[in-house]
């Protein structure tokens, strides 16, 4: 083979540090745009981005040359720095250390896009913690509750 080709779609989820409700309507749309640009800068395409006050969901096309951990680190680091510059109320903004990442087949991208778009409605019925546990379980990811939220 003379070419290396890939179509890797990943659903990434991470929360604000201590799940503080800091992602306000005033910055949400611009935050999503910034995250999209940050991902584009490293060759990853954002398919869908949405957030509620205490966490974000991102669906990306992971570039074949970018490790997942580097893509997540980049988007979290740059967006945290960006949001801190939006005003005094964001001076202590930070993302949690960890994240969840779930592979998505191309045939399921549409469903995951809808899932991400419906975050506000979903969280009227279910907490972030319960949603995250559900995602981990659905994707067969083993976890220890005592390390999940630290």
DAKACOR-V414274 format. One record per pair of residues at least 6 apart in sequence whose C-alpha atoms are under 8 Angstrom apart, sorted by the first residue. I is the first residue (numbers start at 0). GAP is how many residues later the second one is. D is the distance in whole Angstrom. If there is no record, write none. Layout:
BEGIN
i=I gap=GAP d=D
i=I gap=GAP d=D
END
This chain:
BEGIN
i=4 gap=59 d=7
i=5 gap=57 d=8
i=5 gap=58 d=6
i=6 gap=54 d=7
i=6 gap=55 d=8
i=6 gap=57 d=8
i=6 gap=99 d=8
i=7 gap=53 d=6
i=7 gap=54 d=5
i=7 gap=55 d=7
i=7 gap=56 d=8
i=7 gap=95 d=8
i=7 gap=96 d=8
i=7 gap=97 d=8
i=8 gap=50 d=7
i=8 gap=51 d=6
i=8 gap=52 d=5
i=8 gap=53 d=6
i=8 gap=94 d=6
i=8 gap=95 d=5
i=8 gap=96 d=7
i=8 gap=97 d=7
i=8 gap=100 d=8
i=9 gap=49 d=6
i=9 gap=50 d=5
i=9 gap=51 d=7
i=9 gap=52 d=7
i=9 gap=91 d=6
i=9 gap=92 d=6
i=9 gap=93 d=5
i=9 gap=94 d=6
i=10 gap=46 d=7
i=10 gap=47 d=6
i=10 gap=48 d=4
i=10 gap=49 d=7
i=10 gap=90 d=6
i=10 gap=91 d=5
i=10 gap=92 d=6
i=10 gap=93 d=7
i=10 gap=101 d=8
i=11 gap=45 d=6
i=11 gap=46 d=5
i=11 gap=47 d=6
i=11 gap=48 d=8
i=11 gap=60 d=8
i=11 gap=87 d=7
i=11 gap=88 d=6
i=11 gap=89 d=4
i=11 gap=90 d=6
i=12 gap=42 d=7
i=12 gap=43 d=6
i=12 gap=44 d=5
i=12 gap=45 d=7
i=12 gap=86 d=6
i=12 gap=87 d=5
i=12 gap=88 d=6
i=13 gap=41 d=6
i=13 gap=42 d=6
i=13 gap=43 d=7
i=13 gap=81 d=7
i=13 gap=82 d=7
i=13 gap=84 d=7
i=13 gap=85 d=5
i=13 gap=86 d=6
i=14 gap=39 d=6
i=14 gap=40 d=4
i=14 gap=41 d=6
i=14 gap=80 d=6
i=14 gap=81 d=6
i=14 gap=84 d=8
i=15 gap=6 d=7
i=15 gap=38 d=5
i=15 gap=39 d=6
i=15 gap=77 d=8
i=15 gap=78 d=6
i=15 gap=79 d=4
i=15 gap=80 d=5
i=16 gap=76 d=8
i=16 gap=77 d=5
i=16 gap=78 d=5
i=16 gap=79 d=4
i=16 gap=80 d=8
i=17 gap=78 d=7
i=17 gap=131 d=8
i=17 gap=132 d=8
i=18 gap=35 d=5
i=18 gap=36 d=7
i=18 gap=77 d=8
i=19 gap=33 d=8
i=19 gap=34 d=6
i=20 gap=32 d=4
i=20 gap=33 d=5
i=21 gap=31 d=6
i=21 gap=32 d=6
i=21 gap=68 d=7
i=21 gap=71 d=7
i=22 gap=28 d=8
i=22 gap=29 d=7
i=22 gap=30 d=4
i=22 gap=31 d=6
i=22 gap=32 d=8
i=23 gap=28 d=8
i=23 gap=29 d=6
i=26 gap=56 d=8
i=26 gap=59 d=8
i=27 gap=23 d=7
i=30 gap=48 d=7
i=30 gap=52 d=7
i=31 gap=17 d=6
i=31 gap=18 d=7
i=33 gap=45 d=7
i=33 gap=48 d=8
i=34 gap=40 d=6
i=34 gap=43 d=8
i=34 gap=44 d=6
i=35 gap=9 d=7
i=35 gap=10 d=5
i=35 gap=13 d=8
i=37 gap=36 d=7
i=37 gap=37 d=6
i=37 gap=40 d=7
i=37 gap=41 d=8
i=38 gap=6 d=6
i=38 gap=7 d=7
i=38 gap=32 d=7
i=38 gap=35 d=8
i=38 gap=36 d=6
i=39 gap=6 d=7
i=41 gap=21 d=8
i=41 gap=24 d=8
i=41 gap=29 d=8
i=42 gap=19 d=8
i=42 gap=20 d=6
i=42 gap=23 d=8
i=43 gap=16 d=7
i=43 gap=17 d=6
i=43 gap=18 d=5
i=43 gap=19 d=5
i=43 gap=27 d=8
i=44 gap=15 d=5
i=44 gap=16 d=5
i=44 gap=17 d=7
i=44 gap=18 d=8
i=45 gap=12 d=7
i=45 gap=13 d=6
i=45 gap=14 d=4
i=45 gap=15 d=6
i=46 gap=11 d=8
i=46 gap=12 d=5
i=46 gap=13 d=5
i=46 gap=14 d=7
i=46 gap=66 d=8
i=47 gap=9 d=8
i=47 gap=10 d=6
i=47 gap=11 d=5
i=47 gap=12 d=7
i=47 gap=65 d=6
i=47 gap=68 d=7
i=47 gap=69 d=8
i=48 gap=7 d=7
i=48 gap=8 d=6
i=48 gap=9 d=4
i=48 gap=10 d=6
i=48 gap=67 d=7
i=48 gap=68 d=8
i=49 gap=6 d=6
i=49 gap=7 d=5
i=49 gap=8 d=7
i=49 gap=66 d=6
i=49 gap=67 d=6
i=49 gap=69 d=7
i=50 gap=6 d=6
i=50 gap=68 d=7
i=50 gap=69 d=8
i=51 gap=67 d=7
i=51 gap=68 d=6
i=54 gap=73 d=8
i=56 gap=59 d=6
i=57 gap=58 d=8
i=58 gap=53 d=8
i=58 gap=54 d=7
i=61 gap=6 d=7
i=61 gap=9 d=8
i=75 gap=19 d=7
i=79 gap=13 d=7
i=79 gap=14 d=6
i=79 gap=15 d=7
i=82 gap=7 d=6
i=82 gap=10 d=7
i=83 gap=6 d=5
i=83 gap=7 d=5
i=83 gap=8 d=7
i=83 gap=9 d=6
i=84 gap=6 d=7
i=99 gap=36 d=8
i=101 gap=37 d=7
i=103 gap=8 d=8
i=135 gap=6 d=7
i=135 gap=7 d=8
END
